Amino acid sequence: MPGTRRLSQRISEGDGIAIIVAVSDVDAAGSAEEQGAKAVAVEGTIAGIRTATTLPILWIGAAPAVEADAVTAGPEDDLRGDDLEHVVNVCDESELERALEHQDPEIFLLSPSEDEHEDLLEAILELLADVPAGKLAIANVGVTTRAEMLALEHAGVDAVLVQSAGVAELIGV
């Protein structure tokens, strides 16, 4: 098993798009790893998660992050002061622009609003076009099929945050 818990490294290694699975317990974390996920995302503290998986843990809940390797932040949050990797969550072009001006992050979580976009996949692709080369982009969209995964991969998305543990099907294993 890979030895690093750096989210950026895990997303970047290997071929294809990386899958980050949102989990709510240690069994789901272990299952996600067994199926080929590159990281897990949590909204709150999960007792024993560090021993259940070697994958990086992305904190997507409210602060403070517990046992996380990376944490989501807003476009204008102050990212200094901790050793965590920061994943800046942006919903539209103006938030992306503010994040680049204020923080210049390495990783973006592209999360268009369902209220403002009929086609979330298309909204992800529009946001992706504005992400500078060399930055990592994680799509936060309800991907449920291999075809959707391939469309995001073909467009240049580095990773996708999924809500299901059916990772093997999405990867095509």
N, C-alpha and C positions, 0 to 999 in steps of 0.2 A: 504494500500500500504506500502511496506517496506520503512523504514525511512532513510536508508543510501545511500549515493552516492559513496561509495567505490566500485570500479570496482571489485577488488579481492573478496570482500564479496558477491557481487551479483552473480558473476560467480560460487562461491562455494556453495551457498545456494540452497537447493532443490535437486531433483533427476534429472539425465539426463544432457545432454549437454546444455549449455547456448547459446542463440543467441544474437549477437550484430548486429544491423542493421545500415548500412551506410545510412544517411538521408541528404537531402539538404534543407528541410524546416520544419516549425513547425508542419504542418499537418502530414507529414510523421513520425515525432517523436512521436506525439500523437497516431497515428495508430500503430506504432511498439509496443508501450507500451500496448495498448489495446489488441493486438494479443499475448502478452506473451514474448516479447523480454526482456532481462535482462539488456541491455545497448544500447545506440546509439553511432554511430561514425560520426564525422563531419570533413570535410576538411577545413572549413572556418567558419567565424562568421555567426550565424543565429540569427537574432533579435528575442527575445522572447522565445528562446528554454528552458530557465530555468523555465518558467511558463507553457510551453507546455507539459513537462514531468518531472516525478520524477526520471527517470532513470539516472544512471551515464553517463557522456558524455566523450567519448574517442576522443581526438584530433588526427587525422591522417594526418593533413595537415602540411604545413610549419609553423615554429615557427614565432611569439610567439602564444601560445595557449590562447584562449579567452573563458571564462566561462566553462572551462573543469575541469574534476575531475581526468582524467588520460591523458597521452600524450605518443605518440610513440617516441622512440629514437633509434639511431643506436648502434651497438655493442660496440663502443668505446667512445660514448658520455659521458660527465660528468653529472651525475644524481643528483648532490648535488645542494642545493640552492632554492628549491621550495617545496611546500606542495603537489604537484601532485603525483599520482601513476605513475610509469614509466613502459611502456610496450615496451620491447626491440624487435625490428623488425629484424629477421634473415632470410636469404635466403638459407643458406647452413651450413654444419657441421663446416666449419672453422669460420664463423661468430658466430655461437653458442658457439664455444670454446672460441673465443675472448671475447664475452659478459660475459661468466662465469668467465674468468680470470680477466677482467677489472671491472665488476660491480656486478656480482652475483645477477641478478634481480629476482623478485618474479614471474613476468609474461613475457611470450614470445609470440610474434606474428610470427607464422611460415608462411613465404611468399616465397615459392620457385618460381624461375623465369620460366615463360613459355618458354623462349628461351632455357633454359638448360634442361628442363624436358618435356617429352611427356605426362606423366601421373602425373598431379599435386597432385592428391589424394595419389598416391604411394610415391611421394616426401615428402608430409606432414608426412606420416607414418614413413618414414626413419628418418626425422628430429626429430620426436616425440620420437623415441627410444633413442636419445641422451640427451633429456631433463631430468635433475635429478628429482628423486622422491621429491614430496613436492612443486614443481614449477607448475605454471599454464600455460597451452598451449592453445593459440587461433589459430585456423586454418584460414588462409587468402586464401581461395580457392573458386572457383565458385560453391558452393553447390546449387543445384536446386531441388533435390528430397529428400524425406524422407529416402530412402534407403542409400543415400550418408551420410546423417546426422547420421543414425544408425551405419554405418561403422566407422565413425570418433568417435562416442561415444564409441563404442565397443573397439576401439583401445586405448582409454584413453584420447582423446582430451577433454579439459574442456569447450571450447567455440568455436564458429565459427562466423566469420565476413561475413555477407551476404550483397549483393547489392540490394536485393528485399525486399519489405514489406510483402511478403507472408509468414509471420512467422508462422501463425496458421497451414498452410499446412506442413511446415517443422517439427514443433513440434508434429504434429499428433493430433491436437485438432479438 
